[in-house]
């Protein structure tokens, strides 16, 4: 047959839909096998979609921002005209006015360094001969007479505009060559006239935001956790003077490692989980079984532009404090830039949430379903502390444990939290583990 449909493939990890972030081709473009035709955002990451067919793009079946289900047609390729004979895309012909300058490339690299989302190629789709990408952004298309030029903005900026309900067509970019920046979008969002959401209605300044992609996944995940897990909480405050002294000594000896107090707290959690394994477990509701995990895989809650993600430190029990610090820095950095592989966001057995990074003293975190517990770490702040009947000022942190009461009892949860606190206050004990 002349026409072939390119469908959204199985995304793995139980994902059933994705959002079109950016089209890299237009109707009438010539494409070759394995060429990247679109960037799509799943609940885990932003990935590239290659085409397994060569020919001419006959139709695009979704607009940027639309959510599509696995198995749905994404675009149609007309194979009656081979790619080698198909007319060149409008953007393939460079002119002095259309060719991007070196300043454009530098500016794009700078935006990426500030946190733009990266992409991975969808595994198991295309022919496997490697992706050949033809980016529309590198050579501007000459707009058809009946169509206005497409606003110049990078994919993360387009997503921000979609999330904030801002119409990019109404904006004038302040970046090089009129590129629309994050600040342009945020500024427009503060002006109600430009912030009307696509497909929604605004009353007295109200704004509607579609819940898709990562945000939808987070909403579903937390809803399940809140509905299914009978959670209880306990908390304790501890003096971090000794821990900070050890951190400073290690940091001085290893200046190449970004060593934070969190690394020592993570190591303390690993030791405590080994002694109280009930919290390194999960509840299998379908089979009414408690699954005791043989390995400690720590999830570290990380805030990103795309929402809250939980990258996983694999085999945390076999890692030193320095190794934990390096791995957390790598995972958090790649999560924020969008470069983290989807497989690194699943499979944790216990999670730590460092709310202190936002200047918060503490709180009751929601358990990362189906785990049995999550530790919330507050900020380290100077507070009055009693030492041998004298009140002194010490750097104090609040640790809060939320736990699944089906899996462990209060005594076990308290024992775990007390052990973590003891190791934080006397970190030299970690040497024995």
C-alpha positions as CSV (number, residue, x, y, z in Angstrom):
1,X,0.0,0.0,0.0
2,X,1.1,3.6,-0.7
3,X,0.4,5.0,2.7
4,X,1.8,3.7,6.0
5,X,0.8,5.0,9.5
6,X,3.4,5.6,12.1
7,X,1.9,4.7,15.4
8,X,3.0,5.5,19.0
9,X,4.8,2.3,20.1
10,X,4.7,0.6,23.4
11,X,6.5,2.9,25.8
12,X,7.3,0.4,28.4
13,X,7.2,0.9,32.3
14,X,3.4,0.6,32.1
15,X,3.0,3.9,30.2
16,X,-0.1,4.1,28.0
17,X,0.1,7.6,26.6
18,X,2.4,10.5,25.6
19,X,2.1,14.1,24.7
20,X,3.4,15.6,21.5
21,X,6.0,18.2,22.6
22,X,7.3,19.2,19.2
23,X,6.9,18.2,15.6
24,X,10.1,18.0,13.6
25,X,8.4,17.5,10.2
26,X,5.5,19.1,8.3
27,X,3.0,17.7,5.8
28,X,4.8,17.5,2.5
29,X,8.3,16.9,4.0
30,X,10.5,14.1,2.7
31,X,11.6,11.7,5.4
32,X,14.0,8.7,5.5
33,X,14.0,5.6,7.6
34,X,14.9,6.2,11.2
35,X,14.6,10.0,10.9
36,X,13.3,11.6,14.1
37,X,9.9,13.1,13.3
38,X,8.7,14.2,16.8
39,X,9.6,14.7,20.4
40,X,7.0,13.2,22.8
41,X,6.8,13.5,26.5
42,X,5.8,10.4,28.6
43,X,5.2,10.4,32.3
44,X,8.8,9.5,32.7
45,X,10.9,11.4,30.2
46,X,11.0,13.2,26.9
47,X,11.9,10.9,24.0
48,X,12.3,11.1,20.3
49,X,10.0,9.2,17.8
50,X,11.7,7.9,14.7
51,X,9.9,6.7,11.6
52,X,10.3,3.1,10.3
53,X,9.2,4.3,6.8
54,X,10.6,6.5,4.1
55,X,8.6,8.8,1.8
56,X,6.6,12.0,2.2
57,X,4.6,13.1,5.2
58,X,1.0,12.9,4.1
59,X,-0.7,13.8,7.4
60,X,0.0,14.7,11.1
61,X,-2.7,13.2,13.4
62,X,-2.1,15.3,16.5
63,X,-1.1,18.9,17.3
64,X,1.7,19.9,19.7
65,X,0.3,19.6,23.2
66,X,-2.1,16.8,22.3
67,X,-2.1,13.6,24.3
68,X,-2.1,10.4,22.3
69,X,-2.5,6.7,23.4
70,X,-0.2,3.9,22.7
71,X,-1.1,2.3,19.3
72,X,-2.7,5.5,18.0
73,X,-1.6,6.9,14.6
74,X,0.8,9.7,15.0
75,X,1.4,10.5,11.3
76,X,0.9,9.0,7.8
77,X,3.8,8.5,5.4
78,X,3.1,8.3,1.6
79,X,5.5,5.7,0.4
80,X,4.6,6.1,-3.3
81,X,7.3,8.8,-3.5
82,X,10.6,7.5,-2.3
83,X,12.5,9.8,0.0
84,X,15.3,10.3,-2.5
85,X,12.7,11.6,-5.1
86,X,10.5,13.6,-2.7
87,X,10.7,17.3,-3.0
88,X,12.9,19.0,-0.3
89,X,11.3,20.4,2.8
90,X,11.0,24.1,2.9
91,X,13.5,24.3,5.7
92,X,16.1,22.3,3.8
93,X,16.9,25.3,1.5
94,X,19.1,27.7,3.4
95,X,19.3,31.4,2.7
96,X,21.2,34.2,4.3
97,X,18.1,35.2,6.2
98,X,17.0,31.7,7.3
99,X,20.3,30.1,8.4
100,X,20.8,30.2,12.1
101,X,23.9,32.0,13.3
102,X,26.5,30.9,15.8
103,X,24.9,33.1,18.3
104,X,21.6,31.1,18.0
105,X,23.5,27.8,18.7
106,X,25.3,29.3,21.7
107,X,22.1,30.6,23.1
108,X,20.4,27.2,22.7
109,X,23.3,25.5,24.5
110,X,23.0,28.0,27.3
111,X,19.3,27.3,27.7
112,X,20.0,23.6,27.8
113,X,22.5,24.2,30.6
114,X,19.8,26.0,32.6
115,X,17.5,23.0,32.6
116,X,15.9,22.4,29.2
117,X,14.6,18.9,28.7
118,X,16.8,16.4,26.9
119,X,15.6,13.4,24.9
120,X,16.2,9.7,24.4
121,X,15.2,7.8,21.3
122,X,12.3,5.4,21.8
123,X,13.7,1.9,22.2
124,X,12.5,-0.8,19.9
125,X,11.0,1.4,17.3
126,X,12.4,2.2,13.8
127,X,14.9,-0.2,12.3
128,X,17.6,0.1,15.0
129,X,20.2,1.5,12.5
130,X,20.5,4.7,14.5
131,X,18.5,7.9,14.4
132,X,19.0,10.4,11.7
133,X,17.6,13.7,12.9
134,X,16.7,16.6,10.7
135,X,15.8,19.5,13.0
136,X,13.5,22.2,11.7
137,X,15.0,24.5,14.2
138,X,18.3,24.6,12.4
139,X,16.9,25.9,9.1
140,X,13.9,28.1,9.3
141,X,11.0,27.2,7.1
142,X,9.7,29.8,4.7
143,X,6.0,30.1,5.8
144,X,3.3,29.4,3.2
145,X,1.4,32.5,2.1
146,X,-1.7,31.4,4.0
147,X,0.2,30.5,7.2
148,X,2.0,32.8,9.7
149,X,5.5,32.0,10.8
150,X,5.7,29.6,13.8
151,X,6.8,31.4,17.0
152,X,10.5,30.7,17.8
153,X,10.7,28.9,21.1
154,X,12.5,25.8,22.4
155,X,10.4,22.7,23.5
156,X,10.7,23.4,27.3
157,X,9.5,27.0,26.7
158,X,6.6,25.7,24.6
159,X,5.7,23.3,27.4
160,X,5.9,26.1,30.0
161,X,3.6,28.2,27.8
162,X,1.1,25.3,27.6
163,X,1.2,24.7,31.3
164,X,0.7,28.4,32.0
165,X,-2.0,28.8,29.3
166,X,0.0,31.4,27.3
167,X,-0.6,31.8,23.6
168,X,2.9,31.9,22.0
169,X,1.4,33.5,18.8
170,X,0.6,36.6,20.8
171,X,4.2,37.1,22.2
172,X,7.2,39.0,20.9
173,X,10.4,37.2,21.9
174,X,13.1,39.1,23.8
175,X,15.8,36.5,23.0
176,X,18.2,36.6,20.1
177,X,16.5,36.9,16.7
178,X,13.1,37.1,18.4
179,X,13.3,33.8,20.3
180,X,10.7,33.5,23.0
181,X,12.2,32.9,26.4
182,X,10.9,31.5,29.7
183,X,10.8,35.1,31.1
184,X,8.6,36.2,28.2
185,X,6.2,33.3,28.9
186,X,6.1,34.0,32.7
187,X,5.5,37.7,32.0
188,X,2.6,36.9,29.7
189,X,1.1,34.6,32.3
190,X,0.8,37.5,34.7
191,X,-1.3,39.4,32.1
192,X,-4.8,37.8,32.0
193,X,-5.5,38.8,28.4
194,X,-2.6,36.7,27.2
195,X,-3.1,33.8,29.6
196,X,-6.4,32.3,28.2
197,X,-6.0,28.5,28.3
198,X,-6.3,26.5,25.1
199,X,-9.7,24.7,25.1
200,X,-10.8,26.1,28.5
201,X,-12.6,29.2,29.8
202,X,-11.5,31.9,32.1
203,X,-13.8,33.7,34.5
204,X,-12.6,36.6,36.7
205,X,-9.0,35.7,36.1
206,X,-9.4,31.9,36.6
207,X,-7.1,29.7,34.5
208,X,-7.5,26.1,33.6
209,X,-4.5,23.8,33.1
210,X,-4.7,20.4,31.4
211,X,-3.2,17.6,33.5
212,X,-1.1,15.6,31.2
213,X,2.3,13.9,31.0
214,X,4.4,13.9,34.2
215,X,1.9,15.9,36.1
216,X,-0.9,13.4,35.3
217,X,1.3,10.6,36.4
218,X,2.1,12.3,39.7
219,X,-1.5,13.0,40.3
220,X,-2.5,9.3,39.6
221,X,0.4,8.0,41.7
222,X,-0.3,10.1,44.7
223,X,-4.1,9.4,44.5
224,X,-3.4,5.7,44.7
225,X,-1.0,6.2,47.6
226,X,-3.4,8.3,49.6
227,X,-6.4,6.0,48.9
228,X,-4.7,2.7,49.5
229,X,-2.0,3.1,52.1
230,X,-3.1,3.5,55.8
231,X,-0.2,5.8,56.7
232,X,1.0,7.0,60.1
233,X,3.8,9.4,61.0
234,X,6.4,9.9,63.6
235,X,9.2,12.5,63.9
236,X,12.2,13.4,65.8
237,X,14.7,16.3,66.1
238,X,18.4,15.7,66.3
239,X,21.6,17.7,66.7
240,X,23.6,17.7,63.5
241,X,26.8,19.2,65.0
242,X,28.9,16.0,64.7
243,X,27.5,15.2,61.2
244,X,28.3,18.6,59.8
245,X,31.9,18.3,61.2
246,X,32.3,14.9,59.5
247,X,30.9,16.3,56.3
248,X,33.3,19.3,56.4
249,X,36.3,16.9,57.0
250,X,35.3,14.6,54.2
251,X,34.6,17.5,51.8
252,X,38.1,19.0,52.5
253,X,39.7,15.6,51.7
254,X,37.6,15.0,48.6
255,X,37.0,18.4,46.9
256,X,35.9,16.7,43.7
257,X,32.8,15.4,45.3
258,X,29.8,17.7,46.2
259,X,29.2,16.3,49.6
260,X,26.0,17.5,51.3
261,X,24.5,16.4,54.7
262,X,21.9,14.5,52.7
263,X,24.5,11.9,51.7
264,X,25.3,11.1,55.4
265,X,21.5,10.9,56.1
266,X,21.1,8.5,53.2
267,X,23.9,6.3,54.5
268,X,22.2,6.4,57.9
269,X,18.9,5.3,56.3
270,X,20.7,2.4,54.6
271,X,22.1,1.1,57.9
272,X,18.8,1.5,59.7
273,X,16.9,-0.3,56.9
274,X,19.3,-3.2,57.3
275,X,18.4,-3.4,61.0
276,X,14.6,-2.8,60.5
277,X,13.9,-4.5,57.2
278,X,10.1,-4.1,57.6
279,X,10.5,-0.6,56.1
280,X,12.5,-1.9,53.1
281,X,9.3,-3.7,51.9
282,X,6.1,-3.2,50.0
283,X,2.5,-4.4,50.4
284,X,1.1,-6.5,47.5
285,X,-2.6,-5.9,47.9
286,X,-3.6,-8.2,45.1
287,X,-2.0,-11.3,46.7
288,X,-2.2,-9.9,50.3
289,X,1.5,-10.4,50.8
290,X,4.3,-8.3,52.2
291,X,7.3,-8.2,49.8
292,X,10.6,-7.9,51.6
293,X,13.2,-6.5,49.2
294,X,16.6,-8.1,49.3
295,X,18.4,-4.9,48.1
296,X,18.1,-1.3,49.2
297,X,17.3,1.0,46.2
298,X,16.8,4.5,47.5
299,X,14.5,6.9,45.8
300,X,15.5,10.6,46.2
301,X,12.6,13.0,45.6
302,X,13.7,15.7,43.2
303,X,11.9,18.8,42.1
304,X,12.1,19.6,38.4
305,X,10.5,21.9,35.8
306,X,8.3,18.9,34.8
307,X,7.2,18.1,38.3
308,X,8.3,15.9,41.2
309,X,10.5,13.0,40.0
310,X,12.0,10.2,42.1
311,X,15.3,9.0,40.6
312,X,16.6,5.8,42.2
313,X,20.0,5.1,43.7
314,X,20.5,1.4,42.9
315,X,22.1,-0.8,45.5
316,X,22.5,2.0,48.0
317,X,23.5,-0.5,50.6
318,X,26.8,-1.2,48.8
319,X,27.7,2.5,48.4
320,X,29.9,4.6,50.6
321,X,29.0,8.1,51.6
322,X,31.1,9.6,48.9
323,X,29.6,7.3,46.3
324,X,26.1,8.1,47.5
325,X,26.8,11.8,47.2
326,X,28.2,11.5,43.6
327,X,25.3,9.3,42.5
328,X,22.6,11.6,43.9
329,X,24.3,14.6,42.2
330,X,24.3,12.8,38.9
331,X,20.7,11.6,39.2
332,X,19.3,14.9,40.3
333,X,21.1,16.8,37.6
334,X,19.9,14.5,34.8
335,X,16.4,14.5,36.2
336,X,16.3,18.3,36.1
337,X,17.8,18.5,32.6
338,X,15.4,15.8,31.3
339,X,18.3,13.4,30.4
340,X,17.5,10.7,32.9
341,X,16.5,7.4,31.4
342,X,13.0,6.2,32.3
343,X,14.4,3.1,33.9
344,X,16.2,5.2,36.5
345,X,12.8,6.5,37.8
346,X,11.3,3.2,38.9
347,X,12.0,0.4,41.3
348,X,12.9,2.2,44.5
349,X,12.3,0.4,47.8
350,X,12.4,3.3,50.2
351,X,12.3,7.1,49.5
352,X,13.9,10.2,51.1
353,X,12.4,13.6,50.5
354,X,14.7,16.6,51.4
355,X,12.1,19.3,52.0
356,X,14.8,21.3,53.9
357,X,16.2,22.3,50.5
358,X,13.1,24.6,50.2
359,X,13.6,26.1,53.7
360,X,11.0,24.0,55.3
361,X,11.4,22.6,58.9
362,X,9.4,19.4,58.3
363,X,6.2,17.8,57.2
364,X,4.4,14.5,56.6
365,X,5.4,13.3,53.1
366,X,3.1,11.0,51.2
367,X,4.5,7.5,50.8
368,X,5.8,6.6,47.3
369,X,3.4,3.7,46.5
370,X,3.9,0.8,46.9
371,X,6.8,1.3,49.3
372,X,6.3,1.0,53.1
373,X,8.0,4.2,54.1
374,X,9.3,7.6,53.2
375,X,11.7,9.9,55.3
376,X,11.2,13.6,55.2
377,X,14.3,15.7,56.0
378,X,13.8,19.2,57.1
379,X,16.2,22.1,57.0
380,X,19.2,22.3,59.3
381,X,18.7,25.4,61.4
382,X,20.1,26.9,64.7
383,X,17.9,26.1,67.6
384,X,18.0,26.1,71.4
385,X,19.2,22.6,72.5
386,X,19.7,21.2,76.0
387,X,23.2,19.8,76.6
388,X,24.0,18.6,80.2
389,X,21.2,20.9,81.6
390,X,22.5,23.9,79.8
391,X,20.6,25.5,76.9
392,X,22.9,26.1,73.9
393,X,22.4,26.8,70.2
394,X,22.9,23.8,67.9
395,X,22.2,23.1,64.3
396,X,19.0,20.9,64.5
397,X,17.2,18.9,61.8
398,X,13.7,17.4,62.0
399,X,13.3,13.9,60.5
400,X,9.7,12.7,59.7
401,X,8.8,9.1,58.9
402,X,5.6,8.3,57.1
403,X,5.0,4.5,57.1
404,X,2.5,1.9,55.9
405,X,0.8,0.6,59.0
406,X,-0.1,-2.6,57.2
407,X,3.6,-3.5,56.8
408,X,5.1,-2.4,60.1
409,X,3.9,-1.4,63.5
410,X,4.6,1.9,65.4
411,X,7.4,0.3,67.5
412,X,9.3,-0.8,64.4
413,X,8.8,2.6,62.7
414,X,10.0,4.4,65.9
415,X,13.0,2.0,66.1
416,X,14.0,2.8,62.6
417,X,13.7,6.6,63.0
418,X,15.5,6.5,66.3
419,X,18.4,4.6,64.7
420,X,18.6,7.1,61.9
421,X,18.7,10.0,64.4
422,X,21.4,8.3,66.5
423,X,23.6,7.8,63.4
424,X,23.0,11.5,62.4
425,X,24.1,12.6,65.9
426,X,27.0,10.1,66.1
427,X,28.1,9.7,62.5
428,X,31.4,8.0,63.4
429,X,29.2,4.9,64.1
430,X,28.8,4.6,60.3
431,X,32.4,3.5,60.1
432,X,31.3,0.1,61.5
433,X,28.9,-0.4,58.6
